[in-house]
Amino acid sequence: MTSDRSQVADGRRVGPLIVTEDVELLDDLLRLCAAAGADPEVHHTVPERKGCWEDAPMVLVGDDAASRCRGATRRRGVMLVGRDQDDPGVWRRAVEIGADCVLRLPDAENWLVDRIADAAEGVGRQALTVGVIGGRGGAGASTLACALAVTSARAGRRTMLIDGDPLGGGLDVLLGGEQAEGRRWPDFAASRGRMAGGALEESLPRLHELRVLSWDRGDSVVIRPEAMRSVLAAARRRAGVVVVDLPRRVDESAAEALAQLDVGLLVVPAELRAVAAAGRVASMAGMVLKDLRAVVRGPYAAGLDEQWIADALRLPLAGELPLEPGLSEDQDGGAPPGSRARGPLAAFCTAFWERALAGDGSVTS
């Protein structure tokens, strides 16, 4: 949980302490904080209030204020910021205030936005990001993606489910939340650059204790690779688990999503035509994603078993996806896949997370 001090009412995070009297420099720094989704505290000199300097997530000291900060408590995260590229005295001033680095705008703007967002969000370990892809149409990839997210959230993990398939009908529908308030993909179609993870998470519909980014019921919207990169990077930044439901066709946006996955699961029905189709999907996805594993779904055609199918695809076997009696009836009644805590689908997903999060990187059965 975040403290009251690290969060404000509109979802933005407390940003850096800025120390400067340079109006133009202050305008630039406020603009960069806004881009990072952070609200800074501004002073002309070292604040007198106890703890203000020491407890800020980072401190940005303008060149003009360096002399006024010489006696401040030494701490990590102090940066000296200015515009003069040729000032020979800047390094001396940085040493005097114990700065970690010297930044010159506008050259360092993109780097600084990232650092502000990291500091404001308290970035630590990134989320384990798992993608699910159907070996053929109707393979059950969306069902598995939803079940993985539902079981993860039920275990108390921070969980986000991202619908990366614009033609899939919408995962919010599969979760019974198509009317839930919150932002959908069209709101992020033009996104690029750094996006605050907290702001993204808090803007999405909350369904079954997880956050869901899906599609609206309007016309199809093209998601550019830059938008996919920005959204997934923000989703991963806050630890926990991110599950991505991916299309079978690997376009530029899907390739961007694949590049950010830790592991991919290829759902393959146990029939020869499905195995042949899955081979083509695996070939395309494998050009981007290095860790792709097979999940085999029965019933089995004569002569086939899960290991034979994984071997035919030249993929490690992540497991056999069990049949769950009454799944369609549950979904018609508004219960999402994996909602039966003792059902075979939930058991499969729970075991998967236990292996994947064990620390050894193993997700095979």
C-alpha positions, 0 to 999 in steps of 0.5 A: 500500500502507498502512504498518504504522502506518496499519493494525491486525490487525482491519482498522481504521485508526489514528485521531486523536490525542486529547488530553483529561482530560475523561472524558465528552468522551473517551467521546464521542470514542471512540464517534465514532472507533468509528463511523468504524472508527478506533482513536485514541491518547489522551493527557492532554497533548502526547505526549513521544514524537517524531512522535506529535503531528506524524504523527497523521492528525488531532488532537482537543484537548479544551477542558480540554487547550488550555492544555497544548497551547500549545507544540506544533508547528503543523500542519494537522488540529488541532481544538478540541472541547468542549460549551459552546456559549456559551464566549466564550474558545474562539476565543482558545484555538483560535488559541493552539494553531493549531486549524483549527476549533472543534467543539461536540458533539453538534451536530458529531458527524456531521461529525466522524465523516466527518472522522475516517474521511477522515483515517484512510483517507487519502482522496484521489481517489474511485473511478471508478464505472461502472454497467451496466444491461440494456436488456431481460432477458438483455441481458448486463449482468451479463456486461459488469459482471463483464468490466469488473471482471475486466479492471480488476483484471488491470490492477492497479487496486483494483477492487470489483464490486457486485451491485445486482440482487437478482434477478440470481442473484448475481455471485459465482456468475458469477465462480465464487465462491459458496462464497468466504468473506466478507460479502454484502448481507444483512450490510449491509441495515440499514447507515446513516451513515458506513461505513469504506471499508477495513473494507468492502473487507476484509470482502468475498470476494476473487475474481480479484483484485477484491472482490465484494459480492453476494447470498447464497442465502437469502431475498430481502432488501430493501436500503434506500436508506440502506444502498445510499448507505452502502455505495457511498459507502464503496466509492468512497472508496478510489480505483480502480474500482467497477463496479455491476450494476444492475436494470432496475427503478428503485426507491428503492435503485436510484435511490440507486445511480444517483445515485452513478455517474460513468457508466452503460452501457445494454446493448442487444441489436440488435433492435427490441423490445430497443430499445423496452424499452431506451428505457423503461429509459433514460427512468427511469434518465436521471431520476437519472443524467445520463451514460448511454451505449449499449453495443450487442450483436449480432447485428444485426437487418436494417437496424440498426447501433450508431449507429442504435440509440444515436440512437434512444435519444438516448444517446451510443454507448459502443461495440459489445459483441463476441460472444465464442465459447466464453463459455458454456463458459468460465463452465461451467468456472469462468472469469469473463467477460473472463478471456481476456486476448486475447479480444474481450470483454476487448479491449472492456473494456480499451479502455473503461477506457483511455478512461474513465481518460484524464483527459478523461472520454471513454468513447465509442468 
